[in-house]
Amino acid sequence: MLGALIIVFREVFEAGLIVGIVLAVTRGIAGRDRWIGLGIGGGVVGACVIAAFAGALSQMFEGAGQELFNATILGIAVIMLTWHNVWMGRHGGELAAEARAVGQSVADGSRSLLALAIVVGVAVMREGSEVALFLYGIVAAGGGSAASIAVGGVIGLVLGALVCLLTYLGLVRIPAKPLFRVTTVLIALLAAGMAAQATAFLAQANWLTVFGNVVWDTSWLVSDESMLGKALHTLIGYTDQPTGTQLIVYVTTLAVTFIAIRLASASRSHGSKPRPAPAE
């Protein structure tokens, strides 16, 4: 029971942080609950499919199929998060000024919601598939009865959902304009962290081996396996032993994101200049 509780809580905790941020950044957008709900539902279905075919997946591409699959879905998430941040750079003013009626005030808001729904789906799919595989391992190893594992899993799910709720409630207390600035930074860090994680999976599959030396080791301070380490891993892509490639990809992703946001903001400002009044 305890093993199942810890495993489920750990994975839901990681997904819950991302869901909480997404819920906060879409506050006031019409239809956000439906899109985020679809993302969560799609992630759950995807997790079940991955768990069912995990053996076949791992044998693909000479045994590196799981790593390549993980790198692919992380790459998709990075693209979606970056797209959302660029969209926010262009429309953040309207969102902050008309948060209650933003569904009507921003014509292409559904595109941003679709991007974030995909990110939520990816997060839930990744963590959900790990939950299914880990719980199967506990059962196969005779780690407890089905009833005790189920109870532990439910408790872990509830505790993990509380993390999502607390993250959301903490962020929505921030006024609209500062909220968009805070969540823009958080989402940029999420994207950079996911890009670095995708790099690590490609390295494990021997598809990316340049600059593979470990730059530093902070496992003595904050281990990847600790709760703080996992929270930092999810939020900012922290790893206690990063390689040179991961650092390069991390910094590059941040730079590209913020340059794209600045260009989008400049484009918005240029396009919103008032027209001169016609001569009477």
Secondary structure, DSSP 8 states (H G I E B T S, - for coil): -HHHHHHHHHHHHHHHHHHHHHHHHTTT-TTHHHHHHHHHHHHHHHHHHHHHTHHHHHHHHHHTHHHHHHHHHHHHHHHHHHHHHHHHHHHHHHHHH-STTHHHH-TTHHHHHHHHHHHHHHHHHHHHHHHHHHHHHHHHTT-S-HHHHHHHHHHHHHHHHHHHHHHHHHHHTS-HHHHHHHHHHHHHHHHHHHHHHHHHHHHHTTS--TT-SB----TTTS-TTSHHHHHHHHHH---SS-BHHHHHHHHHHHHHHHHHHHHHHHHHHHHT--------
